Amino acid sequence: MKNGIYIFVDEGLYDWAIENDFFKVKNEHQKEAKFIQQFTCASIEHFHFENGERG
């Protein structure tokens, strides 16, 4: 990876966030595949990369 964010979770991030009380579904659209596939959560350990180097 050259630029971006790397997150390691051994399960779906959406499911992980709900199970660990970092996210609560408030609207029906938040249960739909389109929402789930774009879901991100800043509460999980993650790493930022720029030009291939961890920042």
N, C-alpha and C positions, 0 to 999 in steps of 0.2 A: 504494500500500500504506500503510495506516495503522499497523499494528503487525505485527511479525514479523521474519523473517530473509530477506534477499535473497542468493541465490547465483547466480553466472553461470558456467556450464560449457557448453561446446559439444558435450557428449555426456552420456550417462547417468552420474549420480553414482556409482552402484554400479560400473559398468565403469571409470570414472576412478580410483576408490579402489583397485581391484584392480590396474590397470595401473601405478599409481604406488606400489605397495607400502604403502598405508595400511590395507588390509584384506585378510585372507586367509580364504577360506571354510573353516570348520572342521566344519560339520554340513551334512547334505543339505538341511535346511529352509532354509538360507541361500542356496540356489540357486532357491528357489521364488518365483513372482511376488509373493505376499503379502509376503514378507520384502523383496524388492527394491524394491517400490513405497513402502515405509515407511523405506527406508534413508536415513540421514543421515551426514555425515562432518564433524567439526569441524576436520579438517586442511586443508580448503580455505578460501581467502579468502572471507569472508562479511561482511555488514553487518547490524547490528541497527537496527530502527526502532521508535520509540515516538511515538504521536500524529503520525505522518507525518514525523518528523524523525529523521535518522540519529544514533544515539547512540554 
